[in-house]
Amino acid sequence: MIQEMLADPEWANLLTEEDKRALTPLFWMHIQPYGEVRLNMGRRLQLAQPVHQEPDPEPEPAAA
């Protein structure tokens, strides 16, 4: 349907480049590039406790 509309020179010349860019999400919003991710919001994730590391000591200044 959109192709037919854009094939008509009257409509094709009416749309700006910005208008044409706005059409792109119509064609690509339904695509999930990483597959379907189902989240169970009723259960917490079992994450490991963060490991605290001591910072490296400051190097001693060289004797002058």
N, C-alpha and C positions, 0 to 999 in steps of 0.2 A: 504494500500500500504506500509506504513512504517512497519507495523507488519510483512508483508511478507518479507521485506528486513531484518529486525532484526531476523527473524526466520532462515535465512540462516547463518550457523556457520561462514562462511567466513567473512560476514559483521559484525556479532555480535562481533567477536573477534577483528575486526579492529577498532571499536569505543571505545574511552576512556570514563571514567565516566563523564568527562567534556563535551564530545560530546553528551552523553545521556541527560545530564542536559539541554543542549542547545535545545533539542527537546521539552521540556516541554512547552515553550510559544506557540509553534505551536498548541497545544491542548487546551490551556486555555485563549488565548488572546481575543477570541470572547465572553467570558462570562462577563456579567456585574452583579456583585453580588448585587448591590443596585438598579437594574432596570435601565431604560433608563432615563437619565436626559437631558432635552432639555433646552438649554439656548437661551434667546432672547437677542442677543448682541446689538440690536437697542434700548433697553429700560433700564433705570437705575433702580436699586433696591430701594425700599422705605425703607430705614433704619432709625431707630430712632436716634436722636441726642445723642451723648455720654453724660452721666451725670458726671460732675466733682465733686469729693468729696474732701473735705479738709482732709489732713493727720491728724492722731491723734497727739495731742500735746505730746512733749517729757515729760516723767515723771520727776518730780523734784528730784534731788539727796537727799538722806536721810541725816539729820544732824548728824554729828559725835559726 
